[in-house]
Amino acid sequence: MNGPRAVSHLPFDTTVGNWYGEYRVRTGGRVLSYTADSRAVTAGYLQTMGIRLKEGRYFGPQDRAGSPYVVIVDESLARSTWPGEFAIGKTIEAEHMTPHGNPFELVPSVVVGVVEHVRNHSLTREVRPEIYSPFDQNTREGFPQTFVLRTAVPPLSLVPAVRTALRERNPNVAIDKVRAMTDYLDREIASAGFTAVLATIFGLLALLLAATGIYGVVNYQISVRMPEMGIRMALGATVQNVLSMIFREAFAMAATGVILGVIGAQAAAHWLASLLYGISPGDLPSYLVALVVLPAAALFGCRRPAQRAASANPADTIREE
């Protein structure tokens, strides 16, 4: 844990070509073959990146060259390969760069840990599960390492100190592409952010159209029913009675629309899931906001027609009839 934290492929970094390939599981006399991404990491990398451990343990100093081959798999791989079972202690044949020089040699490796799934390629698109192996057991010559640091101060403020430390350790090694992880995330969400802005604009326009539509419908209904309103008020109905009736009918229309909208949203949730990141299609706060905002827009849309009906003179409305 005191050594450098490094990985063969940093999430969202396309500098190095992706490592992915076959892994096999032997069960019940059968050999099952699957595909997964391969990541070589040093001890401490997963903790530094905040990748949570679900089962077992992280890599440690005991997982070095010459030791029994071990791997850590993500929960996606564990769930699909051993459904309903614990993955710890299972053996998989994973691709390694071995001392024999064969980069595609399938080596029996024991699963010592299960971590949460990391979206290495896209925030919204699931690609493949991941297999992590100790860097000392899966070193691929000619491929660079990416070192990571977790700090409480602005990351780029440490660049001079990092360059000095690296120069003291090895003057012939250069440091390149020093970036905060947030830069990679900002790049990934840039297109999604633009889409979110457009969706927000269209959503507000739809909300405005809904309020305008309710205004038009309620205004028309009141125009048709003005004689009825006059008769009601002549027979003793108060302004409050008329307002309550109009708002109650408008709210019933809005409630019907909201219920149908919720049903439609639930039906479309399966297709929307791939477009979302950090939020589920059934996010309760989002539905609660919709249940408040949409009826409020409906009531706002019928406010003016209701005031018109309540302020009408009963005698004039009856005379017009």
Secondary structure, 3 states (H helix, E strand, C coil): CCCCCEECCCCCCCCCCCCEEEEEEEECCEEEEEEEEEEEECCCHHHHCCCCEEEECCCCCCCCCCCCCEEEEEHHHHHHHCCCCCCCCCEEEEEECCCCCCCCEEEEEEEEEEECCCCCCCCCCCCCCEEEEEHHHCCCCCCCCEECCCCCCCHHHHHHHHHHHHHHHCCCCCCCCCCCHHHHHHHHHHHHHHHHHHHHHHHHHHHHHHHHHHHHHHHHHHHHHHHHHHHHHHCCCCHHHHHHHHHHHHHHHHHHHHHHHHHHHHHHHHHHHHHCCCCCCCCHHHHHHHHHHHHHHHHHHCHHHHHHHHCCCHHHHHHHC
